Amino acid sequence: MKLQNYILMCFAVLLLLAGCKESEGFNDIVSGDKTKPTAVSNVKVANFSGGAVISYSLPKTENLLYVLAEYKINDQVMRQSKASYYKDTIRVEGFRISAEYEVTLYAVSRADVKSDPVTVKVHPETPAYLLSYPTVTMERDFGGVNISARNPNKQAIGVIVISTDKTSGRMLPVEQYYTQAENINFSVRGFDTLARDFGVYITDRWGNISDTLIKKINPIYEILVPKNRFSEYRLATDSPLGATGLGWNTTRLWDDNHLDPGWHTEAGQGKPLQICTFSMGALVKLSRYKMWQRGEAYGNDYSYGHGNPKAWTLWGSALAAPRDAELPVVSNVGDVVGDWVNLGNFNCPPPPSGNLPGQTTPLDLAAVNAGFEFNISLQAPRVRFIRLAVNSTWGNADFAHVTELSFWGNTNN
């Protein structure tokens, strides 16, 4: 939640600034020369999704400071963009739809004197939020609704999910998902199984908003799978345990302690997979799970390093006593190996700071401490047993460690 709140705050700030001046990061330099600069010339336009890049020849004016573009992105909002005298292009963006717009260019001197205006017409291509909206789909999911969409230009957009508020009766936001990903897929949960209206609209950082897709959905029943039934189910191909003298063992994966110790395999075995196997004690139609990896402990920072999993596969079995099997390092979702089926291949999200592993920021550590949540496909079968098979770690280690796992789903037969 800390990570989501941080991202939301950043996007909100961008929205607040959307109507303000856009600058190139330079300060105006005061000059006593009130000479009117010559206007820009040889203007050309290259349109793109939601905007345009305007190129021009700069005037031969010694006291030129910047080029200013003024334009309306819709019927009400006026924007300005600036480009320093070191550049011969200026970017204008945030337009509401693909249409013809006028942009007025000025050369501005160090004394804040404007040249005569040069008006140019731009015709932006369809903006990202409108490209994404027709691709939105909503499907019932465990505890809520699953949202998928495409963002072909990988631009910053917001996918806003709304639903009926019991108190006011109004449709209010229940999730605000901001992303630049090309393929969008996430779930909004926490609802009972009664039918309710969900809606989705797309926005961007300039405050443009699409239409709203509304659909009545009955969320699928889910609960946190009770951990008091979990038990280790050790198989011959499971990895030898390491650090057992410090309390690390498989049963620590469900002790509701997200910190050390947890499950830890022994180093030096040279195996391509680090595996553990356990029973959930019930046949479960899984919906999602959450993994907690090692963060700060004993004065050391293990975040995005050491034996923390980077890529892994979950295997499951519905049999009462599934047999051992040599699991492949690479497999597809739904593949069956002996008594085991691939429930999903997963990757740990990278540090939200964008830093390289080993350069952990408080934001990165907050993400690790919050745990990483992953969805299980709705097509996955019911299972009783789980095999966690780690095929790579952040530290490129030949061992792995996880401090806690939690599963959600439907335990009713």
C-alpha positions in Angstrom: 0.0 0.0 0.0 2.9 2.4 0.7 4.2 1.8 -2.8 0.8 2.4 -4.3 0.2 5.5 -2.3 3.6 6.9 -3.4 2.8 6.3 -7.1 -0.6 7.8 -6.7 0.9 10.9 -5.0 3.4 11.3 -7.9 0.7 11.0 -10.5 -1.6 13.5 -8.6 1.2 16.0 -8.6 1.6 15.6 -12.4 -2.1 16.2 -12.8 -2.0 19.4 -10.7 0.9 20.7 -12.8 -0.8 19.8 -16.1 -2.1 23.3 -16.7 1.1 25.1 -15.6 4.0 26.3 -17.7 6.4 23.7 -19.0 10.0 24.8 -19.1 13.4 23.4 -20.0 14.8 23.9 -16.6 16.5 27.3 -17.2 16.1 30.6 -15.4 15.2 33.8 -17.2 18.1 36.2 -17.5 17.3 39.9 -17.1 18.6 42.2 -19.9 18.2 45.9 -20.6 18.1 45.3 -24.3 14.5 45.8 -25.3 15.1 45.0 -29.0 12.2 43.0 -30.4 13.6 39.6 -31.5 13.0 38.2 -35.0 10.4 35.4 -35.2 11.3 31.8 -35.8 11.2 30.6 -39.4 11.1 27.4 -41.6 8.6 25.8 -39.2 7.8 22.1 -39.6 5.5 19.8 -37.7 5.9 16.1 -36.8 2.7 14.8 -35.2 2.6 11.9 -32.7 0.0 10.4 -30.3 -1.5 13.2 -28.3 1.0 15.9 -29.5 3.6 17.1 -32.0 7.2 18.1 -32.2 7.7 21.5 -34.0 11.0 22.3 -35.5 12.2 25.7 -36.7 15.1 27.9 -37.5 16.2 30.2 -34.7 16.4 33.9 -35.4 19.8 35.6 -35.5 19.1 37.5 -32.3 21.9 37.9 -29.9 19.8 38.3 -26.8 17.4 35.3 -27.6 16.6 33.3 -24.4 13.9 30.8 -25.4 11.1 29.9 -27.8 7.6 29.9 -26.3 4.6 27.8 -27.6 1.1 28.7 -26.5 -1.8 26.4 -27.4 -5.1 25.0 -26.1 -5.3 21.3 -25.5 -9.1 21.4 -25.3 -11.9 24.1 -25.2 -10.8 25.5 -21.9 -7.2 24.6 -20.9 -4.3 26.8 -22.3 -0.8 25.4 -22.0 2.7 26.8 -22.6 5.9 25.0 -23.5 9.3 26.5 -23.6 12.5 25.5 -25.4 15.9 27.1 -24.8 17.9 28.8 -27.5 20.1 25.8 -27.6 17.3 23.8 -29.3 15.6 24.1 -32.6 12.5 22.0 -31.6 9.7 22.3 -29.1 7.2 19.7 -27.9 3.5 20.4 -27.5 1.3 17.6 -26.0 -1.7 16.8 -23.9 -4.3 17.4 -26.7 -7.7 15.9 -25.9 -8.5 14.3 -29.3 -6.9 13.9 -32.7 -7.9 17.1 -34.4 -6.4 20.3 -35.8 -5.1 22.8 -33.3 -3.3 26.1 -33.5 0.0 26.7 -31.8 1.5 30.1 -31.5 5.3 30.4 -31.4 7.2 33.4 -30.0 10.9 34.0 -29.8 11.5 35.6 -26.4 14.6 37.8 -25.5 16.4 38.0 -22.2 14.5 41.1 -21.5 11.2 39.2 -21.8 10.4 40.8 -25.1 8.4 38.7 -27.5 8.8 38.5 -31.3 5.8 38.7 -33.6 3.7 35.5 -33.4 4.1 32.7 -35.8 1.0 30.5 -36.0 1.3 26.8 -37.0 -1.3 24.1 -37.2 -0.8 20.7 -35.7 -2.9 17.6 -35.9 -1.9 15.1 -33.2 -2.6 11.5 -33.6 -5.1 9.8 -31.3 -3.9 10.3 -27.7 -2.8 7.3 -25.6 -5.8 7.4 -23.2 -8.3 7.1 -26.2 -6.2 4.4 -27.8 -6.4 2.4 -24.6 -10.1 2.8 -23.8 -11.6 0.6 -26.6 -9.3 -2.3 -25.4 -10.6 -2.3 -21.8 -12.2 -5.5 -20.7 -13.7 -6.4 -17.3 -14.2 -9.9 -16.0 -15.4 -11.3 -12.7 -12.6 -12.3 -10.5 -12.0 -13.6 -7.0 -13.2 -11.0 -4.6 -13.8 -8.4 -7.3 -13.0 -7.7 -10.9 -10.1 -8.2 -13.3 -9.2 -5.4 -15.6 -7.2 -5.8 -18.8 -6.3 -3.2 -21.5 -3.6 -2.3 -24.0 -1.4 0.8 -24.0 0.3 0.4 -27.4 2.5 3.5 -27.2 3.6 2.8 -23.6 2.6 6.3 -22.5 1.7 7.3 -18.9 -2.0 6.7 -18.4 -4.3 6.0 -15.4 -6.9 3.2 -15.3 -9.5 4.3 -12.9 -11.9 1.7 -11.5 -15.2 2.9 -9.9 -18.0 1.1 -8.1 -21.2 1.9 -6.2 -20.6 3.4 -2.8 -23.0 1.9 -0.2 -23.3 5.1 1.8 -23.8 7.7 -1.0 -25.0 5.4 -3.8 -22.6 7.1 -6.1 -20.0 5.5 -8.3 -16.7 6.3 -6.7 -13.1 5.3 -7.4 -12.0 2.0 -5.7 -8.7 1.7 -7.6 -6.4 4.2 -9.4 -3.8 2.2 -11.4 -1.1 4.3 -13.1 1.2 2.7 -15.6 3.3 3.0 -18.8 3.1 -0.8 -19.5 2.0 -1.9 -22.9 -0.1 -4.8 -21.6 -2.2 -3.9 -18.5 -3.8 -6.6 -16.3 -4.7 -6.2 -12.6 -7.5 -7.1 -10.2 -9.5 -5.1 -7.7 -10.6 -7.1 -4.7 -12.2 -6.9 -1.3 -15.9 -7.2 -2.4 -18.5 -9.8 -1.4 -20.2 -12.0 -4.0 -23.3 -9.8 -4.5 -23.8 -8.3 -8.0 -22.6 -4.7 -8.2 -21.7 -2.2 -10.9 -18.1 -1.6 -11.8 -16.8 1.0 -14.2 -13.5 1.8 -15.8 -12.3 5.0 -17.5 -8.8 6.0 -18.7 -7.1 9.3 -18.0 -3.8 10.9 -18.6 -1.5 13.3 -16.8 -3.1 16.3 -18.5 -6.5 15.5 -17.0 -8.1 14.2 -20.2 -10.8 11.5 -19.5 -12.3 8.8 -21.7 -15.9 7.6 -21.5 -16.7 5.0 -18.8 -17.3 1.4 -19.4 -19.8 0.0 -16.9 -20.6 -3.7 -16.2 -22.6 -5.5 -13.6 -20.4 -8.2 -12.0 -20.7 -10.9 -9.3 -17.3 -11.3 -7.7 -16.2 -14.9 -7.1 -15.9 -16.0 -3.5 -12.4 -16.1 -2.0 -10.8 -16.3 1.4 -7.3 -16.3 2.8 -6.5 -20.0 2.8 -6.1 -21.0 6.5 -2.5 -21.7 7.4 -3.2 -23.9 10.3 -3.7 -26.8 7.9 -0.4 -26.3 6.1 2.3 -29.0 6.4 5.6 -29.9 4.8 5.4 -32.6 2.2 9.1 -33.3 1.5 10.0 -35.0 -1.7 13.4 -36.5 -2.8 14.0 -33.7 -5.4 13.3 -30.9 -2.9 16.4 -28.8 -2.1 18.4 -29.5 1.1 17.7 -27.0 3.7 20.3 -24.5 4.9 20.7 -22.3 8.0 18.5 -24.8 9.9 20.5 -24.0 13.1 19.2 -20.5 12.8 15.6 -21.6 12.6 15.2 -21.6 8.8 12.9 -24.4 7.5 10.0 -24.9 5.2 7.3 -24.6 8.0 8.4 -20.9 8.5 6.7 -20.1 5.2 3.3 -20.1 6.9 4.1 -18.8 10.4 2.7 -15.3 9.7 6.1 -13.8 10.3 7.2 -11.8 7.3 10.7 -11.3 8.6 13.5 -13.7 9.2 13.6 -16.7 9.5 11.9 -18.4 6.6 12.6 -21.1 4.1 16.3 -21.3 3.1 18.1 -23.8 0.9 21.7 -25.0 1.3 24.4 -23.3 -0.9 26.8 -25.2 -3.0 24.5 -27.9 -4.4 24.8 -26.7 -8.0 21.1 -27.4 -8.8 19.3 -25.3 -11.4 16.1 -25.2 -9.3 15.6 -24.5 -5.6 12.4 -26.4 -4.6 10.2 -26.9 -1.6 6.9 -28.8 -1.4 4.0 -28.5 1.0 0.3 -29.3 1.5 -2.4 -26.6 2.1 -4.5 -29.2 3.8 -7.5 -28.5 1.6 -8.5 -28.6 -2.1 -8.4 -25.0 -3.2 -9.3 -23.1 -6.3 -6.5 -20.5 -6.0 -7.0 -16.9 -7.0 -3.7 -15.2 -5.9 -0.8 -15.4 -3.5 1.7 -13.1 -1.9 5.4 -13.6 -1.3 7.6 -11.9 1.2 11.3 -11.9 0.5 14.2 -10.9 2.8 14.7 -7.2 3.4 16.7 -5.7 6.2 17.9 -8.2 8.9 20.7 -8.3 11.4 22.1 -5.0 10.1 22.3 -6.3 6.6 20.1 -5.4 3.5 19.1 -8.4 1.4 16.6 -6.5 -0.7 16.8 -7.5 -4.4 19.9 -9.5 -3.7 21.3 -12.6 -2.1 18.9 -15.6 -2.4 15.7 -13.6 -2.9 13.8 -15.2 -5.9 13.8 -13.3 -9.1 12.0 -15.9 -11.3 10.1 -19.0 -10.3 7.3 -21.4 -11.1 4.4 -22.6 -8.9 3.4 -26.2 -9.4 0.3 -27.8 -7.9 -1.4 -31.2 -7.5 -4.9 -32.2 -6.5 -4.0 -35.8 -5.6 -4.1 -37.1 -2.1 -0.4 -38.2 -2.2 1.3 -36.8 -5.4 4.5 -38.5 -6.5 7.9 -36.9 -6.8 8.9 -35.6 -10.3 12.0 -34.0 -11.8 10.7 -30.5 -12.6 11.9 -28.7 -15.7 13.6 -25.4 -15.4 11.5 -24.0 -18.3 7.8 -24.8 -18.8 4.6 -23.2 -19.9 1.5 -22.5 -17.8 -0.7 -25.6 -17.8 2.1 -28.0 -18.6 1.8 -31.3 -16.7 4.8 -33.2 -15.3 3.8 -36.4 -13.6 1.3 -35.5 -10.9 2.1 -31.8 -11.1 0.7 -28.9 -13.2 2.3 -25.6 -13.8 0.1 -22.9 -12.1 2.2 -20.0 -13.3 5.6 -18.6 -14.1 6.4 -15.5 -12.1 8.9 -12.7 -11.9 9.7 -10.4 -9.0 9.0 -6.8 -9.9 12.2 -4.7 -10.2 13.1 -2.0 -7.6 10.5 0.8 -7.9 13.3 3.4 -7.6 14.8 2.1 -10.8 18.1 1.7 -9.1 20.3 -1.3 -9.6 20.2 -4.0 -7.0 22.4 -3.1 -4.1 21.4 0.6 -4.2 18.2 0.1 -2.2 16.1 3.2 -1.4 13.4 3.5 1.3 10.9 3.1 -1.5 12.5 -0.2 -2.6 12.6 -1.5 1.0 8.9 -0.6 1.5 8.0 -2.7 -1.6 9.9 -5.7 -0.2 8.3 -5.3 3.2 4.8 -5.0 1.7 5.3 -8.3 -0.1 4.7 -9.0 -3.8 1.3 -10.2 -4.9 0.6 -12.4 -8.0 -2.6 -13.7 -9.6 -3.3 -17.3 -10.5 -5.1 -17.9 -13.8 -8.8 -18.4 -13.6 -8.2 -21.5 -15.8 -5.9 -23.1 -13.2 -7.3 -26.3 -11.6 -8.0 -26.9 -7.9 -4.9 -28.1 -6.0 -4.0 -29.4 -2.6 -0.2 -29.4 -2.8 2.2 -26.7 -3.9 5.8 -26.9 -5.2 7.8 -23.6 -5.3 10.6 -24.0 -7.8 13.0 -21.0 -8.0 15.1 -20.8 -11.1 16.9 -17.6 -10.5 17.7 -15.2 -7.7 18.6 -11.5 -7.5 22.1 -12.4 -6.2 22.6 -15.1 -8.9 23.0 -17.5 -6.0 22.8 -21.3 -6.0 20.4 -21.1 -3.0 17.1 -19.3 -2.3 15.2 -18.0 0.6 11.6 -16.7 1.2 10.2 -15.6 4.5 6.4 -16.0 4.0 3.8 -17.1 1.6 0.0 -16.5 1.8 -2.6 -17.9 -0.6 -6.2 -16.8 -1.4 -9.0 -18.7 -3.1 -12.1 -20.8 -2.8 -11.9 -23.7 -0.4 -15.5 -24.8 -0.9 -15.8 -28.0 -2.9 
